[in-house]
């Protein structure tokens, strides 16, 4: 369905843009990146189990959970969960392949995705990253093969995002050489824990470790919770009950009534209890130790962001295909009704979502690449600064990708009218199952505060000591210009041009609007201005003698805005780099048009800010909207090819009433 006619902008004085020629296979190669073979392996497996997409609507919850569990075990038996684990325990030693596999799996049933993420990513990942060789050899082969199912017991009812304040205790008893795990109150019960209600046998429990009467902060301990399907003494389990979605995942609550486990069950990569009962750690600062431990678990956030993005692509492809089939109202001068996607408003609703999916895919590839470089089993241990930078980027990418999924799925459901409301057409499951992605692996607003900390402190050596009050004091001790100089925006600030010439001779008001350097310069300016503004407000508040916590609370909205601007700039930057890396030709032209659309829509969405801060004039703001409309018309003839490139198997896409046979 490639275009044959040139597409003109709304300005008759402008030169016509050539028609785009989109090759789905070539575009898919870009989207798949270096792991096309891994993704194709998962696609083939998904096509074998499409019946689950229908069954999950009708099966009783108990049967659905068993069905999902069996598929997760099958994933393990096939070796499809082992890509990112060391070869020494039967893995593939390739974290990037693991992320690609997880993302592609999210084209299918999301209960399978989440339960496998809990089993192999969170539970297995914690044993890998926080344990040592003895733990790896004893547990990982069975975990990866699906023979030992487990839980990642971090979140508590009263301590969600505030992991450092967890209430569960793990007290070393030298008389028996055991660790005693205890839940002191209901606020400290482990909550929303996947695999806990029915299937988990072993839990990685995060608790406050106490040795010799001294508290050492949060550590992870392996605690058996079942044997042969029976809950063990001292462990209490409660099902979380019916949820908004993901009914195939057995989320539960856990209490521990002085459960005793051997000292060897402490995951002791970063801290050990010696034979004589002495606690020691190579990281003396407890806050630094805590952040170092959590930093090793960043793969979960990268996976969740990629999974949400994949789910959004399913919704986008269904809606675009429906827009290319469904007709509504008679077309002027013909006897036929007009295709939905020929309406300008329908293009406005859907095609920017397509462009954003491509942009976020480029950014996801970049964060996955960094994850592989930092944590690959075959590379030396990365500098702490690189780990912190990765953690920040993963947090921001997860936030934007999951918010995108929530918005895109809703918009696509509405774009399919009443038919989109039928559960057979997938939107019900997509909406319900992805909604929690904005919450787990970190609430998105909390994650953006983490991003902001990195921007304000430059991942300094003091970073691990910074709670909100500490960050305020740190920034207040700097010159604001120091904070500004640290941002990547500063180096290209001079490239900003807010208003290009528009004299009486009819000079082109659209000049430069399709220049990626212009897009990046605009986004860098916004980011730098907002980061500097936060720093100034923090410093002014402290200089005025106000309590640091109160100062931070007053600027929290500004902090979130600056962090989001930073991540949006990173997304556009990644997409621009991906486009520029392509050889000259049709595929680069298509990707360039998508990149232009995404960047201009991003600027347009915050035009009020740019107008307020002198970066846009009213005529240029209007010119951006005209250019967006022109890009939509240019991309419309290749809309089908753009979504075909996602590589979603037709059997998995489903929604036959909407997309056709």
Buried (B, 14 or more C-beta within 10 A) or exposed (E): EBBEEEBBBEBEEBEEBEBBBBBBEBBBBBBBBBBBEBBBBBBEBBBEBBEBBEBBEEBEBEEBBBBBBEBBBBBBEEBBBBBBBBEEBEBBBBBBBBBBBBBBBBBBBBBBBBBBBBBBBBBBBBBBBBBBEEBBEBBBBBBBBBEBBBBBBBBBBBBBBEBBEBBBBBBBBEEEEBBBBBBEEEEBBBBBBBBBBBBBBBBBBBBBBBBEEEEBBBBBBBBBBBEEEEEEEBBEBEEBEEBEBBBBBBBBBBBBEEBBBEBBBBBBBBBBBEEEBEBEBEBEEBBBBBBBBBBBBBBBBBBBBBBBBBBBBBBBBBBBBBBBEBEBEEEEEEEEEBBBBBBEEBBEBBBBBBBBBBBBBBBBBBBBBBBBBBBBBEEEEBEBBBBBBBBBBBBBBBBBBBBBBBEBBBBBBEBBEEBBEBEBBBBBBBBBBBBBBBBBBBBBBBBBBBBBBBBBBBBBEBBBBBBBBBBBBBBBEBEBEEBBEBBBBBEBBEBBBBEBEBEEEEEBBBBBBBBBEBBBBBBBBBBBBBBBBBBBBBBBBBEEEEEBEEBBEEBBEBBBBBBBBBBBBBBBBBBBBBBEEBEEEBBBBBBBBBBBBBBBBBBBEBBEBBBEEEBBBEEBBBBBBBBBBBBBBBBBBBBBBBBBBBBBBEBBBBBEEBBEE
